[in-house]
Amino acid sequence: MKTSGLAVSTVLALVGLVPTAALGAMSAEQRLRMLEEQLKAAQEQIQQLRREVEGQKQQAAEAPPPAPPAAAAPPTETAKVPSKPWAPPKWLERITLLADFRFRVEGFYNQPEQDGEPVGSRTRERIRARVGLMYAYSDELSGAVRLATGNPNDPISQNVTLSNEFDPKDINLNWAYLQVAPGETFGWRPGVLTVQVGKFPLPEFRIGEMVLDDDLAPEGLNQKVAVLGKPVGYLEQLNLYLLQWVFQEVSDSTDGWMIGGQIAPRLKLGDVEVEVGLGQLWWYNADLIAQQLDSNSSLENTNLLQTATVDGDTEILGYRSNFNQTQLTALATFPDVVLGQPLRLGLDWVYNWGAATDQDFGVQGSVRLGMPKKRGDWALSLLYQYLQQEAAISTFTWSDFGYGGTNVKGPVVAIDYQLFDPLTLTGRTYFVNYIDTPAGASNATLVRLQLDATLRW
């Protein structure tokens, strides 16, 4: 029994349940019961602790995972706000660039004699540069401004010759116009009426330059009326052009005006598209143009003139003819004729009801196969023009045909090739004779050769 009591005492002493000194005063049985009671209490505490631990594990399993720790901010004094990418202002999207550049090598060969003297060949290099902007505020309101090279005294050419020891070249205001096309604002059909005011490109339907050169930019007003809102049978479109151009303002007398109009239907006959223009041009007080020939040597004239001698000098009073022209224009387009390229047949005819002589009409016929639009495209063209002396105002006719002006006839052959999408190469040759040979000149066939490289963007 002593051995058992010693063992229990030793256990109690080791676990620290009772002081060792107290154990010596108790009997072995008392110490055993005390130990059993303490062990029972310890077991209950152990079970309680286990239940608490299991509850904590259950709560940890049901709780959401902790958020990852935030990245440490860079050691800066103030936080940086992410910058937005730059975007152009909305008004910039309404602007369209209008620009082109042309380099030309041009030769005049076999020139007619003048007063019995031969005229040698001539070769020159020329450039034409034009740049402008069109601003479209809406579908109903827009405007355009364009600058162009050229002699400011020549209304039908924007070319400048490379010469004169590298001197600077003239830049002029070529277009400046406002365009109004009232529609939704007034409850009108969109496009039914378009009005241009200012200095603008030629507005009517045209296929050539026999009567008016492409570089001519009239001044004043014009209106386009789209008669049809949708196609009717074969008739795709029917446009009416009204023209009021002022070519000279006079402070103390009557101004010079061109009043005219054109009706231009477009038809679709199967795959063939046919466009026609029938117009009238009436030049009121045209003598003002003739009178400018005394002071402006850049103006071309081959029309008959009225003159007078004043203080021993010859002055120009005006034209012998009036100019009231009827013009008929037609163009037929046949798609995909050769290698996917279209064929175009054109006719241009003009008659002057006010001509002072029977030299009163002109005609131009053309054939064109191909239409360069993208790299590798090509076109072949053949044209013939016959323009009598009093059929048109020579100051405004095609400047490249012969020397320009009227009383000329002959063919033109041309080839175009699209070397790059925006770059077109053109070779063109004119073979021109006089209809009636002027006094002092021969009637040799003038050969005018043009080689062009034109970039558009």
Backbone torsions as a table, in degrees:
resi	resn	phi	psi	omega
1	MET	NA	-33.5	178.3
2	LYS	-63.3	-37.9	-179.3
3	THR	-64.8	-45.2	178.5
4	SER	-61.9	-43.6	179.3
5	GLY	-63.9	-36.0	178.5
6	LEU	-66.3	-38.6	-179.1
7	ALA	-67.1	-45.1	178.3
8	VAL	-61.3	-42.4	179.4
9	SER	-61.3	-41.0	-179.5
10	THR	-63.1	-43.4	179.4
11	VAL	-61.9	-47.4	-179.7
12	LEU	-61.5	-38.6	178.2
13	ALA	-65.7	-41.5	-177.8
14	LEU	-66.3	-41.3	-177.9
15	VAL	-83.5	-7.2	175.2
16	GLY	71.4	26.2	-177.1
17	LEU	-75.7	-35.1	177.5
18	VAL	-137.2	155.7	177.0
19	PRO	-64.6	147.2	-178.2
20	THR	-64.6	-37.6	-178.7
21	ALA	-64.3	-33.2	-179.2
22	ALA	-72.9	-29.6	-178.1
23	LEU	-63.9	-33.7	-178.3
24	GLY	-66.6	-24.3	-177.9
25	ALA	-87.6	-4.0	-177.1
26	MET	-106.4	151.0	176.6
27	SER	-74.9	165.5	-179.1
28	ALA	-62.7	-40.5	-179.6
29	GLU	-64.8	-38.9	179.1
30	GLN	-65.7	-41.8	-178.6
31	ARG	-66.3	-36.4	178.5
32	LEU	-63.8	-45.8	179.5
33	ARG	-63.2	-38.9	179.6
34	MET	-62.3	-42.1	-178.2
35	LEU	-65.1	-42.7	-180.0
36	GLU	-61.9	-41.2	179.7
37	GLU	-64.0	-42.9	-179.8
38	GLN	-66.8	-37.7	177.8
39	LEU	-65.5	-39.0	178.5
40	LYS	-63.3	-42.4	178.7
41	ALA	-64.0	-38.7	179.9
42	ALA	-65.6	-39.3	178.4
43	GLN	-63.3	-42.2	177.2
44	GLU	-60.9	-40.9	177.9
45	GLN	-64.2	-38.7	178.9
46	ILE	-62.9	-44.1	178.3
47	GLN	-62.1	-40.0	178.6
48	GLN	-63.4	-42.9	179.5
49	LEU	-64.0	-37.8	178.7
50	ARG	-63.5	-43.6	178.9
51	ARG	-61.6	-40.3	178.6
52	GLU	-64.2	-40.6	179.9
53	VAL	-65.1	-43.6	178.6
54	GLU	-61.7	-40.8	177.7
55	GLY	-62.5	-40.1	178.8
56	GLN	-65.3	-38.6	177.8
57	LYS	-63.7	-40.7	179.2
58	GLN	-62.8	-43.3	179.2
59	GLN	-64.4	-39.7	179.4
60	ALA	-65.4	-35.3	179.8
61	ALA	-70.0	-36.6	-179.4
62	GLU	-80.4	-20.2	-177.9
63	ALA	-73.6	144.8	176.6
64	PRO	-63.5	152.0	-179.1
65	PRO	-66.0	147.8	-178.3
66	PRO	-68.5	144.9	178.4
67	ALA	-64.7	143.2	178.7
68	PRO	-66.1	151.8	-178.8
69	PRO	-65.2	138.1	-179.9
70	ALA	-64.3	142.3	177.7
71	ALA	-66.2	143.5	-178.4
72	ALA	-68.2	131.3	178.6
73	ALA	-68.5	144.7	177.9
74	PRO	-61.9	149.6	-176.3
75	PRO	-74.5	71.5	176.6
76	THR	-114.6	159.9	-177.7
77	GLU	-73.1	-38.1	-179.7
78	THR	-130.5	147.6	179.0
79	ALA	-70.7	141.6	179.8
80	LYS	-91.4	133.5	177.0
81	VAL	-89.9	128.2	179.5
82	PRO	-56.9	133.2	-178.7
83	SER	-83.2	144.3	178.2
84	LYS	-85.3	145.8	177.4
85	PRO	-64.1	145.8	-177.4
86	TRP	-70.8	136.5	176.9
87	ALA	-126.7	137.1	-179.9
88	PRO	-65.7	151.9	177.5
89	PRO	-64.0	151.7	-175.4
90	LYS	-60.2	-36.2	-176.8
91	TRP	-64.5	-24.0	-179.6
92	LEU	-68.2	-27.9	178.8
93	GLU	-68.7	-15.7	-178.2
94	ARG	-90.0	0.3	-176.5
95	ILE	-102.9	133.0	176.8
96	THR	-116.4	131.8	178.1
97	LEU	-82.1	133.4	176.6
98	LEU	-118.7	107.4	-174.5
99	ALA	-152.4	146.1	172.6
100	ASP	-158.9	156.6	177.2
101	PHE	-138.2	137.4	178.6
102	ARG	-132.5	132.4	171.1
103	PHE	-110.1	132.2	-174.9
104	ARG	-131.6	135.2	166.7
105	VAL	-108.0	125.7	-171.7
106	GLU	-132.2	134.1	179.2
107	GLY	-127.8	144.4	175.2
108	PHE	-116.7	119.1	-175.5
109	TYR	-129.1	151.2	-179.4
110	ASN	56.3	47.6	-177.3
111	GLN	-72.0	143.5	179.3
112	PRO	-60.7	147.6	176.8
113	GLU	-68.8	151.3	176.9
114	GLN	-121.8	118.5	-179.4
115	ASP	53.5	39.8	177.1
116	GLY	79.5	-0.8	-179.1
117	GLU	-101.8	132.1	178.5
118	PRO	-67.0	148.8	177.8
119	VAL	-113.5	121.5	-176.6
120	GLY	-71.5	169.5	177.7
121	SER	-70.0	157.3	179.8
122	ARG	-140.4	136.0	174.4
123	THR	-129.3	134.7	-179.1
124	ARG	-142.8	155.5	174.2
125	GLU	-108.5	136.1	-177.0
126	ARG	-135.5	153.6	175.1
127	ILE	-128.4	153.7	171.6
128	ARG	-138.7	125.8	179.2
129	ALA	-129.7	133.0	179.6
130	ARG	-137.9	136.1	177.7
131	VAL	-145.3	136.2	-178.8
132	GLY	-156.6	174.0	179.0
133	LEU	-132.6	139.0	171.8
134	MET	-115.7	126.9	179.8
135	TYR	-110.5	119.6	179.4
136	ALA	-106.0	99.0	177.6
137	TYR	-65.8	-37.2	177.7
138	SER	-161.6	-177.3	175.6
139	ASP	-66.1	-14.8	-175.3
140	GLU	-104.7	-16.1	-173.6
141	LEU	-141.1	126.2	177.7
142	SER	-153.9	174.2	178.0
143	GLY	-161.4	160.2	-177.6
144	ALA	-144.4	147.5	173.9
145	VAL	-135.2	133.7	178.6
146	ARG	-139.4	138.1	173.7
147	LEU	-104.8	150.4	-179.3
148	ALA	-149.7	151.6	173.1
149	THR	-71.5	172.1	175.5
150	GLY	130.3	166.8	176.2
151	ASN	-76.2	121.4	-177.5
152	PRO	-64.3	-14.5	178.9
153	ASN	-93.7	-0.6	-178.4
154	ASP	-113.3	110.8	-175.0
155	PRO	-78.9	-9.2	-172.9
156	ILE	-121.7	20.4	175.3
157	SER	-150.9	133.4	174.9
158	GLN	-110.5	14.7	177.4
159	ASN	-81.8	147.4	170.2
160	VAL	-129.4	138.4	-178.3
161	THR	-85.9	137.6	177.8
162	LEU	-80.2	103.3	-177.4
163	SER	-164.6	-169.5	174.0
164	ASN	60.9	46.7	170.1
165	GLU	54.9	47.6	173.6
166	PHE	62.8	29.3	-178.3
167	ASP	-69.5	155.6	176.7
168	PRO	-62.9	155.6	-178.3
169	LYS	-107.4	151.9	-177.4
170	ASP	-72.3	141.0	172.0
171	ILE	-121.3	129.4	-174.2
172	ASN	-127.9	160.3	174.4
173	LEU	-77.2	110.8	-174.7
174	ASN	-95.1	-44.0	175.3
175	TRP	-128.4	146.2	170.5
176	ALA	-163.2	96.6	-175.1
177	TYR	-144.7	156.7	175.6
178	LEU	-110.0	137.1	-179.7
179	GLN	-123.7	127.1	179.3
180	VAL	-122.1	128.5	178.7
181	ALA	-130.8	77.9	-175.7
182	PRO	-59.2	136.9	-178.3
183	GLY	-148.4	-104.5	-173.9
184	GLU	-58.4	-36.1	-178.8
185	THR	-57.8	-34.5	-177.3
186	PHE	-107.2	7.0	-179.1
187	GLY	73.7	24.8	-179.7
188	TRP	-97.1	159.8	172.6
189	ARG	-66.0	127.5	-179.2
190	PRO	-56.1	132.0	177.1
191	GLY	84.6	-0.1	-177.6
192	VAL	-65.2	-32.4	-179.5
193	LEU	-138.4	130.9	174.5
194	THR	-128.8	127.6	-177.7
195	VAL	-119.9	131.1	174.1
196	GLN	-119.3	136.9	177.0
197	VAL	-134.2	139.7	179.7
198	GLY	124.4	-136.3	177.7
199	LYS	-119.4	116.6	-165.0
200	PHE	-138.0	166.3	174.3
201	PRO	-71.5	162.5	178.7
202	LEU	-59.0	124.8	-170.2
203	PRO	-91.5	-27.5	-169.5
204	GLU	-78.6	170.0	177.1
205	PHE	-70.8	128.5	-179.2
206	ARG	-151.6	156.6	179.5
207	ILE	-124.6	-11.9	-177.0
208	GLY	-151.8	-174.2	-174.0
209	GLU	-116.8	18.4	-174.7
210	MET	-58.5	-43.7	-176.7
211	VAL	-95.7	-42.7	-178.8
212	LEU	-131.5	125.6	179.5
213	ASP	-65.7	146.0	-179.4
214	ASP	-59.4	-30.5	-177.2
215	ASP	-78.6	-7.7	179.5
216	LEU	-67.1	131.5	177.3
217	ALA	-121.2	95.3	-177.5
218	PRO	-63.5	166.1	-179.7
219	GLU	-129.9	142.3	179.6
220	GLY	132.6	-121.4	-177.1
221	LEU	-140.3	153.6	166.7
222	ASN	-153.3	155.0	179.9
223	GLN	-133.3	143.7	173.8
224	LYS	-120.2	127.7	177.6
225	VAL	-113.8	117.7	175.2
226	ALA	-87.5	99.0	-171.8
227	VAL	-65.0	-39.4	-176.5
228	LEU	-97.4	137.0	173.8
229	GLY	-86.9	-21.9	178.4
230	LYS	-155.2	161.1	-178.7
231	PRO	-60.1	147.3	177.2
232	VAL	-127.9	107.3	-178.0
233	GLY	60.4	-128.7	178.5
234	TYR	-76.2	-14.8	-174.2
235	LEU	-84.0	111.6	-179.6
236	GLU	-82.1	-45.6	-178.2
237	GLN	-142.9	156.7	172.1
238	LEU	-145.2	106.1	-176.5
239	ASN	-110.4	145.0	176.5
240	LEU	-121.6	124.1	179.4
241	TYR	-108.5	131.3	175.6
242	LEU	-118.4	128.8	-170.4
243	LEU	-123.7	129.2	174.0
244	GLN	-136.1	95.1	-176.0
245	TRP	-110.1	136.5	175.5
246	VAL	-106.9	118.3	-178.4
247	PHE	-98.9	-13.0	173.5
248	GLN	-160.2	131.2	175.9
249	GLU	-101.7	131.4	-178.7
250	VAL	-119.1	127.4	-172.8
251	SER	-70.5	-32.6	-173.8
252	ASP	-122.7	20.1	-179.8
253	SER	-153.8	-169.4	-177.1
254	THR	-77.0	135.4	178.7
255	ASP	-73.1	166.3	175.0
256	GLY	-100.5	125.7	-176.9
257	TRP	-127.6	152.5	165.4
258	MET	-117.0	117.6	178.8
259	ILE	-111.3	126.7	-176.8
260	GLY	-160.9	-177.1	179.5
261	GLY	-169.5	167.0	179.4
262	GLN	-151.5	139.9	170.3
263	ILE	-108.5	130.0	-169.6
264	ALA	-134.8	94.9	173.8
265	PRO	-84.6	152.0	172.6
266	ARG	-127.7	127.5	-175.9
267	LEU	-118.5	153.3	175.2
268	LYS	-121.4	110.9	-179.0
269	LEU	-110.9	90.2	-172.2
270	GLY	67.2	-125.7	177.1
271	ASP	-86.8	-8.3	-175.2
272	VAL	-90.8	132.3	177.0
273	GLU	-105.9	129.7	-178.3
274	VAL	-122.7	126.6	176.7
275	GLU	-119.4	138.0	-177.5
276	VAL	-134.3	143.3	174.1
277	GLY	-134.8	125.7	175.6
278	LEU	-119.6	115.1	-173.2
279	GLY	-134.2	166.0	178.1
280	GLN	-134.3	130.3	177.8
281	LEU	-122.6	118.7	179.8
282	TRP	-117.6	116.6	-177.3
283	TRP	-94.8	105.6	-177.7
284	TYR	-89.5	124.8	-178.7
285	ASN	64.9	43.6	-178.4
286	ALA	-65.7	-17.3	178.8
287	ASP	-58.7	-23.4	177.7
288	LEU	-63.3	-31.4	176.9
289	ILE	-68.1	-46.2	-179.9
290	ALA	-60.2	-38.9	-178.0
291	GLN	-65.5	-24.2	178.2
292	GLN	-70.9	-16.2	179.6
293	LEU	-63.1	-25.6	178.8
294	ASP	-66.9	-30.8	-173.3
295	SER	-113.0	-11.1	-177.0
296	ASN	-125.3	100.9	-177.4
297	SER	-75.5	-9.0	179.9
298	SER	-79.9	-13.2	-179.2
299	LEU	-82.5	132.6	178.2
300	GLU	-86.4	140.1	174.6
301	ASN	-143.6	129.2	171.6
302	THR	-130.4	7.3	177.5
303	ASN	-81.8	161.5	175.8
304	LEU	-74.3	139.1	-174.8
305	LEU	-120.0	154.1	167.8
306	GLN	-100.6	129.3	-177.7
307	THR	-129.6	166.1	176.2
308	ALA	-146.7	151.7	177.6
309	THR	-98.0	121.3	-179.3
310	VAL	-126.0	117.0	-179.5
311	ASP	52.6	40.8	176.4
312	GLY	82.9	-5.2	179.0
313	ASP	-107.8	145.7	178.0
314	THR	-88.2	123.6	178.9
315	GLU	-115.0	145.7	179.0
316	ILE	-88.2	125.4	178.3
317	LEU	-92.2	-32.5	-178.6
318	GLY	163.6	-169.5	177.5
319	TYR	-84.6	153.1	171.5
320	ARG	-76.4	-26.2	180.0
321	SER	-101.1	155.9	161.7
322	ASN	-94.0	163.5	-178.0
323	PHE	-127.9	103.5	176.9
324	ASN	-132.3	95.6	-164.4
325	GLN	-105.9	136.0	168.0
326	THR	-103.7	130.9	-176.8
327	GLN	-129.2	130.8	176.2
328	LEU	-117.2	127.6	-177.9
329	THR	-128.8	137.8	179.2
330	ALA	-144.7	144.3	179.3
331	LEU	-143.9	126.9	176.2
332	ALA	-116.1	130.0	-177.9
333	THR	-117.6	122.7	177.9
334	PHE	-108.4	116.1	-175.0
335	PRO	-78.7	153.7	170.0
336	ASP	50.3	53.5	-178.7
337	VAL	-85.0	-49.1	-179.6
338	VAL	-133.1	120.5	177.3
339	LEU	52.5	38.6	178.0
340	GLY	78.5	3.7	-177.5
341	GLN	-96.4	145.4	-179.4
342	PRO	-81.4	159.2	174.1
343	LEU	-115.4	130.8	-179.4
344	ARG	-122.8	130.4	176.5
345	LEU	-115.7	124.9	-175.9
346	GLY	-124.5	149.9	176.2
347	LEU	-140.1	132.1	177.4
348	ASP	-132.6	128.3	-176.7
349	TRP	-137.5	139.2	179.7
350	VAL	-137.7	144.1	176.3
351	TYR	-136.6	130.3	179.3
352	ASN	-100.9	111.4	-178.5
353	TRP	-71.7	-16.5	-177.8
354	GLY	-104.5	15.5	-176.9
355	ALA	-64.7	139.3	-179.8
356	ALA	-79.0	-14.5	178.8
357	THR	-131.3	-176.9	177.8
358	ASP	-85.1	6.3	174.5
359	GLN	-85.8	71.2	-162.6
360	ASP	-123.0	7.4	-178.8
361	PHE	-139.7	166.0	176.4
362	GLY	-146.5	154.2	179.2
363	VAL	-145.8	144.6	178.0
364	GLN	-139.5	128.9	176.1
365	GLY	-120.9	144.0	-175.7
366	SER	-143.6	149.4	173.8
367	VAL	-131.2	130.0	-179.5
368	ARG	-138.4	122.5	177.6
369	LEU	-109.9	118.2	-179.8
370	GLY	104.0	159.2	179.5
371	MET	-153.5	95.6	-177.2
372	PRO	-62.6	123.5	176.5
373	LYS	-131.1	-34.0	-179.3
374	LYS	-135.9	170.0	-175.1
375	ARG	-54.7	131.2	179.5
376	GLY	94.9	-12.8	177.7
377	ASP	-70.7	158.5	-177.4
378	TRP	-147.8	168.2	176.1
379	ALA	-154.6	143.8	173.7
380	LEU	-121.0	134.6	-175.3
381	SER	-133.0	144.6	172.7
382	LEU	-136.9	131.2	-176.0
383	LEU	-139.1	146.0	173.5
384	TYR	-132.7	132.5	-179.4
385	GLN	-126.4	141.4	176.4
386	TYR	-138.8	106.4	-174.4
387	LEU	-125.9	110.6	-178.5
388	GLN	-73.9	165.3	-166.9
389	GLN	-60.4	-42.7	-173.8
390	GLU	-105.2	17.0	-178.4
391	ALA	-75.8	-26.5	-175.8
392	ALA	-150.2	163.8	175.1
393	ILE	-76.4	114.3	-171.3
394	SER	-64.6	-23.0	-179.6
395	THR	-63.6	-25.4	-173.9
396	PHE	-112.8	1.4	-176.9
397	THR	-79.7	178.1	-173.5
398	TRP	-56.1	112.5	-173.5
399	SER	-73.6	-22.1	-176.0
400	ASP	-87.9	-13.8	-175.9
401	PHE	-83.4	110.8	-173.0
402	GLY	65.6	-125.4	172.8
403	TYR	-100.3	6.6	-173.4
404	GLY	93.7	170.4	177.4
405	GLY	89.1	-163.4	-177.3
406	THR	-110.1	-173.4	-178.8
407	ASN	62.9	43.5	-177.8
408	VAL	-137.5	153.4	178.2
409	LYS	-151.0	158.1	175.1
410	GLY	145.8	170.1	-179.8
411	PRO	-94.0	162.0	174.7
412	VAL	-135.7	131.1	175.1
413	VAL	-119.0	145.3	-176.6
414	ALA	-150.5	153.7	173.6
415	ILE	-136.7	136.6	178.3
416	ASP	-122.4	144.4	175.9
417	TYR	-142.4	131.7	-179.4
418	GLN	-89.7	98.3	-176.9
419	LEU	-73.0	-44.7	171.1
420	PHE	-127.1	166.7	-178.7
421	ASP	-55.1	-40.5	178.9
422	PRO	-99.2	5.5	-173.6
423	LEU	-122.1	121.6	-179.9
424	THR	-114.8	132.7	173.8
425	LEU	-102.7	134.6	-177.1
426	THR	-135.0	134.1	169.4
427	GLY	-118.9	129.0	-175.0
428	ARG	-140.5	136.3	178.8
429	THR	-130.7	131.5	177.9
430	TYR	-106.7	136.1	174.2
431	PHE	-120.7	103.2	-166.0
432	VAL	-122.8	136.7	172.6
433	ASN	-127.2	159.7	170.4
434	TYR	-74.1	147.6	169.8
435	ILE	-76.1	-51.5	172.0
436	ASP	-116.9	120.5	-175.2
437	THR	-68.3	124.0	178.6
438	PRO	-65.7	155.7	177.4
439	ALA	-60.4	135.7	176.7
440	GLY	83.5	0.8	-178.7
441	ALA	-118.9	154.1	170.3
442	SER	-91.8	174.1	-179.2
443	ASN	-120.0	46.0	173.9
444	ALA	-67.0	152.9	178.9
445	THR	-77.0	110.7	177.2
446	LEU	-72.9	127.6	176.4
447	VAL	-106.8	114.7	179.8
448	ARG	-114.2	116.6	-175.5
449	LEU	-109.0	134.0	178.1
450	GLN	-130.3	129.4	173.7
451	LEU	-119.2	116.5	-172.8
452	ASP	-118.3	145.4	165.9
453	ALA	-124.9	115.9	-173.4
454	THR	-120.8	124.1	178.1
455	LEU	-110.1	128.4	179.1
456	ARG	-124.1	141.2	175.5
457	TRP	-151.8	NA	NA
